[in-house]
Each structure stands twice: as structure tokens, then as C-alpha cells.
Amino acid sequence: MYVCNCFGVTETQVKKHAAEGASTPRQIASACKAGTDCGSCVRRIQALLGRGACPSRGLVDEGRQVLAEHLAEQLDEAA
């Protein structure tokens, strides 16, 4: 399935670049140009990289600091 119609980049290609170390949409763009023309595929690329998820409403209802916890998880993953 195509992720980027502008440059004909497939989901498989994005996943391949991610497996080779690309971990942000900008790094994917550097590898294959996806996301550098109209930009409509950037959200799909984020989702493929595991960055498209939003915090669940349940966490907010519990009064938890969702943004702070999400950022802390991202920092832990990066370390």
C-alpha cells in the first residue's frame, strides 16, 4: 500500500527505513523523500513509526499528567 503518493513510497519501504534506524518522519524523508511534497502522508508515517497514538481519555479522567508521562516514556525509549 502506498504511504506517499507524491513519490510512490510504500508502507513496506517506510518500515524498511525504520528498521534501518529512521525513527522520525524527518529521517524517513531523508531516506526516501516521503512527506516532503504535499505532506499528506506525514501522519501515516508517524503512525507507522508508533508516534501517532494520542493519550487515552481514561488517563485524563483519572487526573494523571498524561503529557508529562508520555514525554517521560519517550525519553526512556530514547535512552
N, C-alpha and C positions, 0 to 999 in steps of 0.2 A: 504494500500500500504506500502511496506517495505521501510524504510529510510536507515536502516543499515542491509545489508545482512549478515555481519560477525556475528552479534549477534541476528538477527531476530527481530529487533526493528521496530515497525510500526510507521507511522505518528501519529496515534491516541495516542500511548504511549508517543511520544515526546510532543505532545500537552498537554497531561495529566500532565507530569512533569513540563511543562512551566506554566500551570495553578496553580500548587502547589508551584511555586516560582522560578524554574530554569530559569534563564534569559540569560545564556551564553552557548555556546557549551560545555565548560568545566563542567558546572554544570549538563548539560544533561548527559555527560559522567559519572559523578559521580553517577548519579541516575540509569543509565541503561547500561553503557559501550559503548553506541553508539559513534562512532568516535574514539575509542581507538585502533583499529586494523589497518586497511589499510588506514583510513582517507578519503576515497572517499565520505563519507556521510556528512562531516562537512559543506560543502557549503549548502547542502539541509537543514541541521539543522539550520544554520544561517538564511536561507530564512524563515523557519517556525517560527523562533523567531523574524522575522521582521528586521533582520540585514543584509539581502542580497542585499538590494537595493543600487544602485550607484546613485550619484547625476546626474540630467539630464543635457544634453549638453546645453539646453536652459539657465540654470543658469550661466554656464561658459561663454556663448556668451554674456550675459548681463554684464559681468565683475564683477559679485558678487564673494565674497570669499566663495566658496562652502564648502571647508573643514572646515573653521572656523565656518561657520553657522551650518554645520552638527554636529560638535563637541559640539557646544553650545546647540543644540536641544537634543543631547544625555545626556548632563549634566542636562538640565532642566527636562528631563524624569526621570532621576535617583533620582532627589531631591524630 
